């Protein structure tokens, strides 16, 4: 089961990343299967939107979980921090958009797991 992960930095107040998966091997689902997405932030006011092909998993504006301590960031822990799951078809575009409206720079740790059908 492939897993990709990353750490994205977002500028204070207006920092945005339209798709953290852009350009990766798994921007498009390589096969039919199940995806699971985990996200953690070090700031309170980071929002996300998550799309899987035609499916909306998280509408724009949902807050990213903070933890374990405000100001620090840790990788999402499976299965506790993997709050989003969906079935995907081969070729579905996977999108995780992040926006920081906090007054400080935000770090967001994220992970995507794909399990073949």
N, C-alpha and C positions, 0 to 999 in steps of 0.2 A: 504494500500500500504506500504510494508516494506521499510525501509530506514536504511542503515548502514553508519556510518561515522567514520573517524579516523584522527589522526595526526601522520604523519610519519617523523622521523628525518633521514637525510642523511648526512654522513660524507663529509667533504670538498674534492673537486677534484675527488674523485672516489666512493662516496657513491651510492649504488644501492640497490633497493628492487625489486626483480624479479616479485613479485605479492603481492600487499597489501591485496588482498582478500584471499590469501592462508590460509586455515584452518578455514575460517569463514563459517557460515551457508549458505552464498550466493556465495561461490566459484563456485558452480554449480547451474545454474538457477533452482529453485525449481518447476517452472511451465512455460508454455508458457506466454509471455507477452512482455512488453516494458521496457527497462532499460534506465536510464538517469544518466549521470556521470558528477559531478562537481568537479573541482580541483582549488586550489589556493596555491601559494607558496610565501615565503618571500624573495627569491633570484631570480635573473635574469636568471641564467644559469641552470635551472632544466629542464630536458627533460622527456617526457613520451611516452609510447606506450600503446595502448588500443586494446584489442581483445575481441570479443564476439562470442564464438564458432568458426566457420570458417570465421567470418567477421573481417576485419581489420578496426577499427574505426579511429585509429591514428597510422601512421607509426612510427617506432622508431626514436626518435630525435626531435619530435615536442615539442616546448617550452610550459611549463606550464604557464598559466596567473599569473602575479604578482599582489598583491594588498591586501588591498587598498593602502598601503604605503610600499615602499621598506624597508625591515628589519622587518616588522610585518606581521603576517599571521592571516587571518580571515576565518571562515567557508564559503564554497561556498553558495551563496544566490540563492534560486530558484525563478524564472527560469533563471535569468541573467547569472549565472556562470556555468550553466549546458549546456556545449557546445556539448556534445556527446549523441546521442540517437540511439537506435537500437532495432529491434525486436529480441527476443530470443526464442529458443525452450527449453523445459524442458530438463535439463541435459547439456546444453551448458556451457562450462567452461568460466568464466569471468576473465579477466586478466588486471590489471593496473600495468605496470612496470614503475619505476621512477629511474632516474639517476641524480646525482648532479655533474656538472663540474665547479661549482663556487668555489672560493677560500675560502669560509666560509661555516659553517654548514648550511644546509637548512632545513626548516620545510615545510611540504606539508600537507595541510588540504584537505581531499577528502570526497565525499559522493556518494553513489550509491542508486538510487531509482528504485524499481521494481513494475510495475503495471501489475496485471494479465490481460490476454487477454480476 
